[in-house]
Amino acid sequence: MFGGSRLLPGGVLGRSAFKRMWGGVLLSRVGDQFTVVALMWFVLELAGPGAAGLVLASFGPPVLVSGPVAGRFLDRFQPRVVMSLDNLFRAAFIALVPALHWAGILQIWQLCAIAFACALLSPATEVGERTLVPELVPDGELEEANALVSANWE
């Protein structure tokens, strides 16, 4: 699959729409991972390991509920728009952390609420990416495209 010239400009990465979507999701995913690491480091410094566990746990349960809802939104609206709004809103929520800290009013419950809100939104990009791939590449390149998409999540 990755041998030969499959990833050269004539392959799936030669398709500008796919390359933009894949690159955008890669950037978003890297940002998500840095956010979790930075947030955990910040919470450990601010309140200790118990609070860090609480904030980290706030990222989990919302995904169970919001995944199916994200699918419905993606069916009704353009996936590109839903994914863009997801990333925009999550960035705004994360931007609240330094703003609240700078204002001197940041508390652990607020960090939990921000983590919860980000987790509610995140399936829109995860599901949206899977929805867009078949629209952006021909059937013969789906395996390669899906491999690249999967690599984003690793």
N, C-alpha and C positions, 0 to 999 in steps of 0.2 A: 504494500500500500504506500509506504513512504520511500521506497526505493525508486531509483530512476528519476524522472523529471516531474513527478506528480505535483510537487510543491513549487515548481518553477512558474514563472508568469503565465504560462499557458494552462496551468491547472486551476484549482479552485481559488487560490489566492490571486490569480490573474483576473478574477471577476471582481470589479470594483465595489459593487453593492455588498457582496459577501465579505470582502476584505474590510470595508468600513464597519459593517455590523460586528464582525469577529473582533476587530481591533478595539471597537468601542466597548464591547462586553469584556474583553481581556483587561482593558484599562479599569473598567468598573469593578471587576472581580479582584484585581490587585488592590484597588482602593479599599474594597470591603475588607480584605485580609489585613491590610495595614491599619484600618480603623479598629478592628477587633483587638489587634495587638496593642495599639496605642491606648485604646480605651481601658483595656485590662491593666496596663502599666499605670495609667493615670489613677484608676480606682484603687489599685494596690497601694499606691503612694498616699492617696487621699484617705482611705478608710480600712485597708487591710484585706486579707484573703476571703473573709466571709462575705464582704460586700462584693468583691470581684466575682465570687461564685454566684451570687444573687443576680448581678448584672448579666453575666454570661448565660445563666438559666433563662433570662428574659428573652433571649434570642430564639429559643427553641419552640415553645408551644404555638405561637401565632402562625407559624408556617403550616401547621396541620389544618388550620381553618382557612387561611388565605389562598392556598394553592388552587383549590377548586374555583374560588371566586375569581382569581386571576385568569383562569381558563375562560370563564364566561366573559370577562372584559375583553380578552384577546379575540374572542369570537365576534363580539359586537363592534369593536373599534379597531383601528389600524394597530397592529402589533408595534410598529415603530413608535407610534405616539404613546402607547401604554408604557413601553419600555423607557422612553425618554422621560415621561412623567414620574415613573418609579424612581429613576436615578436622580432626577431633580429634587423630588421630595425627600429622598433619603439623604442627599447631600445637605439639604436645608436642616433636617433634623440633627445631623451630626454637627453642623455649624452652630447649633444651639449650645453644644458642650462648652466650647471656649467662651462663647458670649455670656453664658450663665456663670461660668467660673470667673470671668473678668468682672462681672457685676457683683461677685461675692455672694451669690445666692444659690449656687449649685449644690444639690443634695443627691444622695444615692437614689431616692425614689424617682428623681427626674432622669437619672441615667438609665434606670430600669424602664421607665416609660419611653425613652428615646430608643433603647434597644428593642423594646416590644414593637414600637411603631415601624422601625426599620425592618424587623423580621416580618411584619404584616405585609409590607410592600415588596420585599425581595423576590417572591415567586413570580411576580410579573415579568421580570427580566429572564429568570430561569426558564419559565414556560414559553415566553415570547421568543426566546432564541430558538427553541426547538420548533416553534411554529413557522418562523421565518426561513429557516434553512431550506426547506423544499421549494420555497418561492424564489430563492436566490440562486440556486444551482440546479443544473439538469440532473435527472435520475442517476446517470452514470457517475456523477461526482458526489453523490450523497454520502457514500462511505468515507471518503476523504474529508468532506466538510464536517460530518458528524465526529470524526476523530479529532479534528481541530477544536471543535466546540467542546468536546469532552476534556481535551487537554486544558482548556481554560479553567475548568473546575478542579483540576488537580494542582 
